[in-house]
């Protein structure tokens, strides 16, 4: 768990020599299950897989392939819980009450811990995943900071109780929701990563520039997030926003990019998966590693699978 016990913003030569330089994650779980495995995911939710033996077997096979890549190239691995949709309202849409949703989040940590146990040679981190209250592509349920903290505490509290190493909120579209999630995580004394998505112009769906959103969260939480992430966007959508003169740039510690250059609107309407070019994506990450001095965690989002992470891993290992 050295990812969380050492600096994420210091120079590379300040890190222990045995610590992995990078930690991989998986790719786009839900798009893989739908388009590659032919599964139906009501409300695009993968967490119901946790409730059956067949579903857990599917998840185990999925993560094993990624951890084998990490072991081969000497990377660590962040094991995400499949709980992007496992919050109060999305759970209710699938027929689960709040107590059951909390139980599912706790169980997700147990399943992730079992995955880690099978790959003891890899430095692993158990990461509880929190999704947005709303759609993830648009600001459709804007909350105040206080409302966000209260809403997302259900997942944060469950992950903390189950002993997750950290939590990550991904595909967030506006700053106030992120601020509330940081507040909830601090109340449970668990490290939190904030993941923003951006449109093709490098701005959040709220219209706010990426680095400004990072500054707003930091200013309102006394830098309470462990680091920030950009996810569910192609590197070409945000690379132009990475201004080296801005301190906020050094707060970006994770990238989970899409393989496709399509916009959120185009992806949402797509009937076929645009998986892009895995080799090209690996080159994109190699370039991002030179632009983002604090980048430690790398993985994929919509349209990516183990082929993409394989190329990213090779590019960064080289």
KEVEXGU-55788 format. One line per field, with one value per residue (C-alpha): residue number from 1; residue in one letter; z, x, y. Coordinates in Angstrom, 2 decimals, always signed. Example, Ala and Ser with C-alpha at 12.3 -4.5 7.8 and 13.67 -1.06 7.14 Angstrom:
2
voza c(1	2) $
kenu c(A	S) $
w c(+7.80	+7.14) $
u c(+12.30	+13.67) $
v c(-4.50	-1.06) $
This chain:
318
voza c(1	2	3	4	5	6	7	8	9	10	11	12	13	14	15	16	17	18	19	20	21	22	23	24	25	26	27	28	29	30	31	32	33	34	35	36	37	38	39	40	41	42	43	44	45	46	47	48	49	50	51	52	53	54	55	56	57	58	59	60	61	62	63	64	65	66	67	68	69	70	71	72	73	74	75	76	77	78	79	80	81	82	83	84	85	86	87	88	89	90	91	92	93	94	95	96	97	98	99	100	101	102	103	104	105	106	107	108	109	110	111	112	113	114	115	116	117	118	119	120	121	122	123	124	125	126	127	128	129	130	131	132	133	134	135	136	137	138	139	140	141	142	143	144	145	146	147	148	149	150	151	152	153	154	155	156	157	158	159	160	161	162	163	164	165	166	167	168	169	170	171	172	173	174	175	176	177	178	179	180	181	182	183	184	185	186	187	188	189	190	191	192	193	194	195	196	197	198	199	200	201	202	203	204	205	206	207	208	209	210	211	212	213	214	215	216	217	218	219	220	221	222	223	224	225	226	227	228	229	230	231	232	233	234	235	236	237	238	239	240	241	242	243	244	245	246	247	248	249	250	251	252	253	254	255	256	257	258	259	260	261	262	263	264	265	266	267	268	269	270	271	272	273	274	275	276	277	278	279	280	281	282	283	284	285	286	287	288	289	290	291	292	293	294	295	296	297	298	299	300	301	302	303	304	305	306	307	308	309	310	311	312	313	314	315	316	317	318) $
kenu c(X	X	X	X	X	X	X	X	X	X	X	X	X	X	X	X	X	X	X	X	X	X	X	X	X	X	X	X	X	X	X	X	X	X	X	X	X	X	X	X	X	X	X	X	X	X	X	X	X	X	X	X	X	X	X	X	X	X	X	X	X	X	X	X	X	X	X	X	X	X	X	X	X	X	X	X	X	X	X	X	X	X	X	X	X	X	X	X	X	X	X	X	X	X	X	X	X	X	X	X	X	X	X	X	X	X	X	X	X	X	X	X	X	X	X	X	X	X	X	X	X	X	X	X	X	X	X	X	X	X	X	X	X	X	X	X	X	X	X	X	X	X	X	X	X	X	X	X	X	X	X	X	X	X	X	X	X	X	X	X	X	X	X	X	X	X	X	X	X	X	X	X	X	X	X	X	X	X	X	X	X	X	X	X	X	X	X	X	X	X	X	X	X	X	X	X	X	X	X	X	X	X	X	X	X	X	X	X	X	X	X	X	X	X	X	X	X	X	X	X	X	X	X	X	X	X	X	X	X	X	X	X	X	X	X	X	X	X	X	X	X	X	X	X	X	X	X	X	X	X	X	X	X	X	X	X	X	X	X	X	X	X	X	X	X	X	X	X	X	X	X	X	X	X	X	X	X	X	X	X	X	X	X	X	X	X	X	X	X	X	X	X	X	X	X	X	X	X	X	X	X	X	X	X	X	X	X	X	X	X	X	X	X	X	X	X	X	X) $
w c(+0.00	-0.61	-2.93	+0.14	+2.48	+0.38	-1.35	-4.59	-5.44	-4.69	-7.17	-8.34	-6.62	-3.20	-3.36	-1.84	-4.46	-4.00	-4.53	-7.90	-10.02	-11.38	-10.25	-12.90	-12.72	-14.90	-17.99	-18.67	-16.75	-17.80	-21.50	-21.49	-19.94	-22.33	-25.62	-25.17	-22.89	-24.26	-20.82	-20.02	-17.31	-16.29	-15.46	-16.59	-13.12	-12.58	-8.81	-9.06	-10.24	-6.66	-5.56	-7.48	-7.77	-11.56	-11.33	-8.88	-11.14	-14.04	-11.98	-10.77	-14.32	-15.39	-12.70	-12.86	-16.42	-15.34	-12.29	-14.44	-16.56	-13.43	-12.16	-15.51	-15.70	-12.02	-11.44	-8.46	-8.91	-7.58	-7.33	-7.79	-6.40	-9.13	-7.32	-9.64	-9.55	-5.98	-4.36	-2.88	-5.93	-8.56	-6.16	-5.66	-9.44	-9.44	-6.48	-3.61	-0.43	+1.26	+3.82	+1.08	-0.98	+2.00	+2.48	-1.20	-0.91	+2.11	+0.30	-2.70	-0.51	+0.60	-3.02	-3.97	-1.02	-2.22	-5.64	-3.98	-1.99	-5.21	-6.44	-3.38	-5.42	-6.60	-4.38	-4.31	-2.98	-2.33	-3.72	-3.06	-6.16	-5.88	-8.88	-9.34	-8.06	-11.56	-15.07	-15.16	-18.46	-17.56	-14.47	-13.90	-10.10	-8.78	-5.01	-2.45	-0.65	+2.40	+0.33	-1.47	+1.75	+3.20	+0.02	-0.60	+3.02	+2.47	+0.27	+2.01	+5.40	+4.07	+2.47	+5.62	+7.78	+5.48	+5.64	+2.12	+1.74	-0.05	-2.00	-5.41	-6.84	-10.62	-13.54	-11.49	-13.47	-11.09	-8.11	-5.32	-5.52	-5.26	-2.25	-0.42	-1.12	+0.31	+3.42	+3.79	+3.40	+5.93	+8.44	+8.06	+8.00	+4.69	+1.79	-1.18	-4.84	-6.88	-10.54	-12.94	-16.47	-19.18	-22.53	-25.78	-24.92	-21.68	-19.46	-17.01	-18.12	-15.75	-18.06	-15.52	-16.70	-15.27	-13.29	-11.90	-10.59	-8.87	-7.27	-6.09	-4.40	-2.78	-1.60	+0.03	+1.64	+2.64	+0.06	+1.59	-1.47	-1.71	-5.39	-8.46	-11.48	-15.01	-16.33	-19.11	-21.66	-24.40	-23.76	-26.72	-24.89	-21.91	-22.85	-23.94	-20.46	-18.68	-18.01	-16.38	-14.66	-12.56	-9.15	-9.77	-12.46	-9.75	-8.01	-10.91	-9.84	-11.96	-15.54	-16.66	-20.25	-22.88	-25.94	-28.14	-29.20	-29.32	-27.14	-24.23	-26.33	-29.15	-26.74	-25.05	-28.38	-29.80	-30.57	-31.32	-29.18	-30.35	-28.81	-30.48	-30.92	-27.87	-29.13	-29.73	-26.24	-24.76	-26.52	-25.19	-21.63	-22.18	-23.29	-20.35	-17.98	-19.08	-18.72	-15.34	-12.79	-10.12	-12.26	-10.39	-11.17	-14.76	-16.24	-18.63	-18.89	-21.58	-24.44	-22.88	-21.85	-20.93	-24.42	-23.82	-20.30	-21.62	-24.05	-21.39	-18.99	-21.58	-22.57	-18.99	-18.00	-20.94) $
u c(+0.00	+2.96	+0.87	-0.84	+2.13	+4.45	+4.20	+2.28	+3.69	+7.40	+10.16	+10.58	+13.96	+12.36	+10.40	+11.65	+13.54	+11.24	+8.03	+6.29	+6.58	+3.09	-0.08	-2.40	-6.17	-8.60	-10.27	-13.92	-15.69	-19.24	-18.49	-16.49	-19.35	-21.92	-20.03	-17.48	-19.35	-22.82	-24.31	-27.30	-26.59	-29.78	-28.97	-25.40	-24.80	-22.26	-22.66	-25.46	-22.76	-21.51	-24.69	-24.28	-21.58	-21.62	-21.28	-18.40	-16.66	-17.03	-15.44	-12.63	-11.72	-11.85	-9.49	-7.09	-6.13	-5.17	-3.21	-1.18	-0.15	+0.87	+2.92	+4.67	+5.79	+6.48	+3.60	+1.30	-2.45	-5.47	-8.41	-11.65	-14.95	-17.64	-19.82	-20.01	-23.81	-24.13	-25.48	-28.87	-30.87	-29.32	-29.75	-33.41	-33.90	-32.82	-35.01	-32.50	-33.15	-30.46	-29.52	-29.02	-26.96	-24.68	-24.30	-23.41	-20.67	-19.21	-19.36	-17.61	-14.58	-14.49	-14.57	-11.77	-9.70	-10.05	-8.76	-5.73	-5.05	-4.72	-2.00	+0.18	+3.27	+1.64	+1.43	-2.36	-4.67	-8.39	-10.32	-14.02	-15.55	-18.16	-20.06	-21.97	-25.49	-26.61	-25.84	-22.08	-22.11	-24.31	-24.99	-28.54	-28.78	-26.65	-26.16	-24.63	-21.48	-23.52	-26.08	-23.32	-21.59	-24.85	-25.79	-22.45	-21.79	-23.72	-20.96	-18.06	-19.15	-19.65	-16.19	-14.54	-16.35	-15.32	-11.66	-11.06	-7.68	-9.15	-12.16	-12.32	-15.15	-15.15	-16.89	-17.82	-19.19	-19.03	-16.99	-19.60	-20.31	-16.57	-16.20	-18.99	-17.41	-14.11	-15.96	-17.65	-14.33	-12.60	-15.39	-14.54	-10.77	-10.31	-8.16	-10.17	-9.35	-11.51	-12.04	-13.43	-14.59	-14.26	-15.81	-13.86	-12.89	-11.18	-13.89	-16.10	-19.72	-20.48	-18.39	-15.59	-11.98	-10.35	-7.55	-9.96	-12.19	-9.21	-8.32	-11.90	-12.01	-8.61	-9.49	-12.71	-11.26	-7.75	-6.36	-8.38	-8.22	-5.23	-4.96	-7.12	-7.96	-9.16	-11.38	-13.86	-12.20	-9.66	-6.20	-6.71	-9.67	-7.66	-3.98	-4.20	-5.45	-2.33	-0.69	+2.73	+2.62	-0.40	+0.09	-3.13	-1.31	+0.77	-2.40	-3.32	-2.11	-4.28	-5.50	-8.20	-8.82	-11.28	-9.97	-12.35	-12.04	-15.83	-17.70	-19.87	-22.97	-21.65	-20.62	-24.00	-25.79	-23.38	-24.71	-21.24	-18.15	-15.37	-12.30	-9.79	-6.18	-4.55	-1.01	-1.80	-3.28	-0.11	+1.85	-0.58	+0.13	+3.87	+3.51	+1.23	+3.82	+6.16	+3.46	+2.13	+4.93	+2.60	+0.89	+1.08	-2.14	-3.06	-5.93	-8.81	-12.43	-15.11	-14.07	-10.85	-10.05	-6.99	-5.49	-5.36	-3.95	-1.38	-0.11	-0.19	+1.72	+4.37	+4.76	+5.29	+7.46	+9.71) $
v c(+0.00	+2.29	+4.45	+5.92	+5.98	+8.11	+11.46	+11.77	+15.16	+14.93	+14.18	+10.61	+10.21	+10.92	+7.65	+4.39	+2.36	-0.67	+1.30	+0.88	+4.00	+3.48	+1.78	+0.42	+0.19	-1.71	-0.26	+0.51	-2.25	-1.45	-0.94	-4.19	-6.13	-4.69	-4.69	-7.49	-9.87	-9.17	-8.55	-6.38	-3.82	-2.01	+1.63	+0.79	-0.70	-3.47	-3.81	-6.45	-8.88	-8.92	-10.69	-13.95	-16.57	-16.25	-12.48	-12.65	-15.17	-12.74	-9.98	-12.24	-13.25	-9.62	-8.32	-11.28	-10.33	-6.82	-7.90	-10.27	-7.27	-5.34	-8.28	-8.70	-5.06	-4.42	-2.00	-1.79	-2.10	-0.22	-2.64	-0.73	-1.89	-2.17	+0.37	+3.38	+3.15	+1.80	+4.95	+5.68	+6.82	+4.58	+1.66	+2.56	+2.62	-1.03	-1.98	-1.82	+0.14	+2.24	-0.42	-3.01	-0.59	+0.02	-3.75	-4.15	-1.53	-3.29	-6.63	-5.09	-4.37	-8.01	-9.20	-6.79	-7.96	-11.56	-10.51	-8.92	-12.09	-14.08	-11.72	-11.30	-10.40	-7.15	-4.07	-3.58	-0.87	-1.48	+1.47	+2.11	+3.69	+6.44	+7.69	+10.93	+11.31	+12.16	+11.04	+11.52	+13.39	+16.36	+18.48	+17.26	+17.06	+19.90	+19.89	+22.20	+21.11	+20.06	+18.16	+16.29	+15.27	+13.99	+12.12	+10.41	+9.49	+6.24	+4.87	+6.59	+5.27	+1.75	+1.69	+3.01	+0.48	-2.37	-1.31	-0.01	+1.69	+4.69	+5.95	+7.58	+9.64	+9.39	+11.09	+14.15	+17.08	+20.05	+21.23	+21.34	+17.63	+16.97	+19.26	+17.45	+14.06	+15.27	+16.44	+13.04	+11.21	+13.43	+12.72	+9.02	+9.58	+7.78	+9.10	+10.33	+10.96	+13.30	+12.40	+14.98	+14.33	+16.96	+17.71	+17.93	+21.52	+20.50	+21.99	+20.17	+19.67	+22.57	+24.78	+25.29	+24.83	+21.71	+23.36	+25.98	+23.17	+21.57	+24.90	+25.39	+22.00	+22.53	+26.04	+24.82	+21.69	+22.81	+20.38	+17.58	+15.31	+13.00	+13.90	+14.49	+12.38	+13.01	+10.25	+9.47	+11.76	+11.20	+12.73	+15.06	+16.61	+17.86	+17.86	+21.49	+22.46	+21.16	+24.51	+23.87	+27.27	+26.27	+24.63	+22.66	+20.68	+19.02	+17.84	+15.54	+12.10	+9.83	+9.52	+7.09	+8.07	+6.91	+5.14	+7.10	+10.72	+11.02	+13.48	+12.38	+13.00	+10.83	+8.05	+8.10	+7.63	+5.04	+1.57	+0.19	+0.50	+2.81	+1.19	+3.50	+2.37	+0.70	+1.37	+5.03	+5.28	+3.84	+6.58	+9.18	+8.04	+8.11	+11.73	+12.55	+11.13	+13.92	+16.58	+15.46	+15.15	+13.72	+11.07	+7.78	+5.90	+5.04	+3.09	+3.33	+4.31	+3.91	+1.64	+0.40	-3.16	-5.20	-4.67	-0.91	-1.26	-3.72	-1.07	+1.67	-0.57	-1.40	+2.23	+3.37	+0.41	+1.23) $
